[in-house]
Amino acid sequence: MSENTIAAKKSPEMLDYLLKRRSVKVLDMVEPGPSQEELEIMLRAACRVPDHGKLSPFYFIIFGGDKRIQVSKALREAYLSEEPEASPAKLDLEAARFERAPLVIAVVSRIREAKVPAWEQILCAGAACQNLILAANALGYGAQWLTEWYAFNDSFKAHLGLEKGREHIAGFVYIGSTSSQPEERPRPDLKELVNYYESDKPLIKGNLYNNDGKGFAPLQFEFLLETNT
Ligand SMILES: Cc1cc2nc3c(=O)[nH]c(=O)nc-3n(C[C@H](O)[C@H](O)[C@H](O)COP(=O)(O)O)c2cc1C
């Protein structure tokens, strides 16, 4: 047993938070952002995720203060590569993406060479994003997990230094102070998503979100089909 670990602890406060948590829209974020000390606490929480093989299949890029402005040139060029006809006003808007919140943390999923399937390593990076958000919220900051177009733009990813094929943006976690509490949004009905196993009954798979006529999202990561074992 260690004083520094907790396997389970009754916490009505944490449960209440989990049942009511909401993201804060990045446009509703204001200064101040987290201090350096708070940032390090959040990052430590982000690293404390279930991680098959102890691979830490993620790393972070921090954009605070002026760095949010310095990155705007790369964002502008990346947007122009996608939309060569974009108006100057639109380009200004896209270039200023990171300036919307006091702090932006890119969580990069890095597929390690290991027996653990890529899929599991990617999930682990997603868990790091969520732990980051939970820690930010517990420190009193609002947070939002975004990808937007630049998470998938090759020239922007290359500018950041991501290795093609092996590294992907799991998320840009935007963090800042917030003055208002967000409205509730509809949540899934458990009846639509939960199956109690019975061998002869068809599964309920959440039709709630599949009936918008838009079909399935494209599978962007073909390597997910492979396992390394
Ligand atoms: C991987 C991932 C990427 C996301 N990217 C975007 C995005 O680009 N734009 C957006 O509006 N919401 C995005 N979201 C959703 C928001 O983070 C957030 O969940 C949503 O606004 C609903 O708020 P809630 O967390 O309070 O339910 C993303 C969520 C995930 C998990």
PDBQT file of the ligand as one rigid body, heavy atoms in Angstrom, charges set to zero:
ROOT
HETATM    1  C1  LIG A 301     -11.846  13.922 -30.015  1.00  0.00    +0.000 C 
HETATM    2  C2  LIG A 301     -12.818  15.047 -29.865  1.00  0.00    +0.000 A 
HETATM    3  C3  LIG A 301     -12.751  16.117 -30.739  1.00  0.00    +0.000 A 
HETATM    4  C4  LIG A 301     -13.652  17.157 -30.640  1.00  0.00    +0.000 A 
HETATM    5  N1  LIG A 301     -13.571  18.188 -31.531  1.00  0.00    +0.000 NA
HETATM    6  C5  LIG A 301     -14.485  19.164 -31.496  1.00  0.00    +0.000 A 
HETATM    7  C6  LIG A 301     -14.426  20.227 -32.452  1.00  0.00    +0.000 A 
HETATM    8  O1  LIG A 301     -13.542  20.271 -33.303  1.00  0.00    +0.000 OA
HETATM    9  N2  LIG A 301     -15.402  21.174 -32.386  1.00  0.00    +0.000 N 
HETATM   10  C7  LIG A 301     -16.406  21.126 -31.449  1.00  0.00    +0.000 A 
HETATM   11  O2  LIG A 301     -17.273  22.005 -31.443  1.00  0.00    +0.000 OA
HETATM   12  N3  LIG A 301     -16.460  20.144 -30.517  1.00  0.00    +0.000 NA
HETATM   13  C8  LIG A 301     -15.533  19.178 -30.520  1.00  0.00    +0.000 A 
HETATM   14  N4  LIG A 301     -15.591  18.176 -29.590  1.00  0.00    +0.000 N 
HETATM   15  C9  LIG A 301     -16.694  18.178 -28.589  1.00  0.00    +0.000 C 
HETATM   16  C10 LIG A 301     -16.426  19.056 -27.383  1.00  0.00    +0.000 C 
HETATM   17  O3  LIG A 301     -15.207  18.740 -26.789  1.00  0.00    +0.000 OA
HETATM   18  C11 LIG A 301     -17.506  18.885 -26.295  1.00  0.00    +0.000 C 
HETATM   19  O4  LIG A 301     -17.524  17.549 -25.873  1.00  0.00    +0.000 OA
HETATM   20  C12 LIG A 301     -18.844  19.289 -26.794  1.00  0.00    +0.000 C 
HETATM   21  O5  LIG A 301     -18.815  20.680 -26.985  1.00  0.00    +0.000 OA
HETATM   22  C13 LIG A 301     -19.984  18.905 -25.830  1.00  0.00    +0.000 C 
HETATM   23  O6  LIG A 301     -19.793  19.397 -24.557  1.00  0.00    +0.000 OA
HETATM   24  P1  LIG A 301     -19.794  18.473 -23.267  1.00  0.00    +0.000 P 
HETATM   25  O7  LIG A 301     -18.411  17.924 -23.133  1.00  0.00    +0.000 OA
HETATM   26  O8  LIG A 301     -20.186  19.389 -22.171  1.00  0.00    +0.000 OA
HETATM   27  O9  LIG A 301     -20.800  17.412 -23.491  1.00  0.00    +0.000 OA
HETATM   28  C14 LIG A 301     -14.663  17.135 -29.623  1.00  0.00    +0.000 A 
HETATM   29  C15 LIG A 301     -14.700  16.081 -28.724  1.00  0.00    +0.000 A 
HETATM   30  C16 LIG A 301     -13.805  15.043 -28.846  1.00  0.00    +0.000 A 
HETATM   31  C17 LIG A 301     -13.881  13.908 -27.865  1.00  0.00    +0.000 C 
ENDROOT
TORSDOF 0
